[in-house]
Amino acid sequence: MADHGEAMCRQVDGRMTRVFELFGKRWTGLIVATLMPGPVHFADLRRAIPGISERMLSDRLMELASTGLVVREVDAGPPLRVSYRLTEAGLAMEPALKELGRWAETYLADGGQCPERFRK
């Protein structure tokens, strides 16, 4: 019988755990991707992401702000408008998001399923 001591067990990388605790939540990646080109007002952000509720958008934006990826800015009115923009840390996600987009184009082109030729 093989020795399966603690040293032999695979451990999930702590960095990856932190990334997926945040980006594994529904809508988070889409919000960051939508903010990538520049600041967006709340209402425009909601329209840009079909299916997200105002409450969910607000919750995710607060979470992204608390992690330091997004900044909330209140525009002087009238009317009073709130916009959101990515911080330097948020903008640093761009290469990773672009790479994920390229990966999806190659491997998830068939409606979210990997084409048969890539299933090995």
C-alpha positions as CSV (number, residue, x, y, z in Angstrom):
1,M,0.0,0.0,0.0
2,A,1.4,3.4,-1.0
3,D,2.3,5.9,1.7
4,H,0.0,8.9,1.4
5,G,1.4,11.1,4.0
6,E,0.5,14.7,4.5
7,A,3.5,15.8,2.3
8,M,2.1,13.8,-0.6
9,C,-1.3,15.4,-0.6
10,R,-1.9,18.3,-3.0
11,Q,-2.8,21.6,-1.5
12,V,-4.7,24.4,-3.2
13,D,-2.4,27.4,-3.6
14,G,-3.5,30.1,-1.2
15,R,-3.2,32.8,-3.8
16,M,-5.6,30.9,-6.1
17,T,-8.0,30.5,-3.2
18,R,-8.1,34.2,-2.6
19,V,-8.6,34.9,-6.3
20,F,-11.5,32.5,-6.7
21,E,-13.1,33.6,-3.4
22,L,-13.6,36.9,-5.1
23,F,-13.8,36.2,-8.8
24,G,-15.6,32.9,-8.4
25,K,-18.7,34.8,-7.4
26,R,-21.3,35.3,-10.1
27,W,-21.1,38.7,-11.8
28,T,-17.8,39.8,-10.3
29,G,-15.7,39.2,-13.4
30,L,-18.3,40.8,-15.7
31,I,-18.4,43.9,-13.5
32,V,-14.6,44.3,-13.6
33,A,-14.5,43.7,-17.4
34,T,-17.2,46.3,-17.9
35,L,-15.2,48.8,-15.8
36,M,-12.0,48.1,-17.7
37,P,-12.3,50.9,-20.3
38,G,-13.1,53.5,-17.7
39,P,-15.6,54.9,-15.2
40,V,-19.2,53.8,-15.5
41,H,-22.3,55.2,-13.8
42,F,-24.3,52.7,-11.8
43,A,-27.4,52.7,-14.1
44,D,-25.2,52.2,-17.2
45,L,-23.3,49.4,-15.5
46,R,-26.6,47.7,-14.6
47,R,-27.7,48.0,-18.3
48,A,-24.4,46.6,-19.5
49,I,-24.8,43.4,-17.5
50,P,-28.1,41.7,-18.5
51,G,-29.7,39.7,-15.7
52,I,-28.0,41.4,-12.7
53,S,-30.3,42.9,-10.1
54,E,-29.6,46.4,-8.6
55,R,-29.1,44.7,-5.2
56,M,-26.6,42.2,-6.5
57,L,-24.7,44.9,-8.5
58,S,-24.6,47.1,-5.4
59,D,-23.4,44.2,-3.2
60,R,-20.7,43.2,-5.7
61,L,-19.5,46.8,-6.1
62,M,-19.2,47.2,-2.3
63,E,-17.2,44.0,-2.1
64,L,-14.9,45.1,-4.9
65,A,-14.5,48.5,-3.3
66,S,-13.6,46.8,0.1
67,T,-10.9,44.8,-1.6
68,G,-9.4,47.9,-3.2
69,L,-10.2,47.0,-6.8
70,V,-13.0,49.6,-7.4
71,V,-13.5,53.2,-6.3
72,R,-17.0,54.7,-5.8
73,E,-17.3,58.3,-6.9
74,V,-20.3,60.6,-6.3
75,D,-20.7,63.1,-9.2
76,A,-21.9,66.5,-8.2
77,G,-25.5,67.0,-9.3
78,P,-28.0,67.8,-10.0
79,P,-28.8,65.1,-10.7
80,L,-26.7,63.2,-8.2
81,R,-25.0,60.3,-10.0
82,V,-22.6,57.6,-8.7
83,S,-19.9,56.2,-10.9
84,Y,-17.4,53.4,-10.4
85,R,-13.9,53.0,-11.7
86,L,-11.1,50.5,-11.3
87,T,-8.1,51.2,-9.2
88,E,-4.6,50.4,-10.3
89,A,-5.1,47.0,-8.7
90,G,-8.3,46.5,-10.7
91,L,-6.7,47.6,-13.9
92,A,-3.9,45.2,-13.4
93,M,-6.5,42.4,-14.0
94,E,-6.7,43.3,-17.7
95,P,-4.1,40.9,-19.1
96,A,-5.6,38.0,-17.1
97,L,-9.1,38.8,-18.3
98,K,-8.0,39.2,-21.9
99,E,-6.3,35.8,-21.7
100,L,-9.4,34.2,-20.2
101,G,-11.4,35.7,-23.1
102,R,-8.9,34.2,-25.6
103,W,-9.1,30.8,-23.8
104,A,-12.9,30.9,-24.0
105,E,-12.9,31.8,-27.7
106,T,-10.7,28.7,-28.3
107,Y,-12.1,26.2,-25.9
108,L,-15.6,27.2,-25.2
109,A,-16.7,28.3,-28.6
110,D,-19.5,25.7,-28.8
111,G,-22.0,27.3,-26.5
112,G,-20.0,26.9,-23.3
113,Q,-18.9,23.4,-24.1
114,C,-15.3,22.3,-25.0
115,P,-15.4,21.1,-28.6
116,E,-14.9,17.3,-28.9
117,R,-11.4,17.8,-30.4
118,F,-10.2,19.4,-27.1
119,R,-11.6,16.7,-24.8
120,K,-8.7,14.3,-24.3
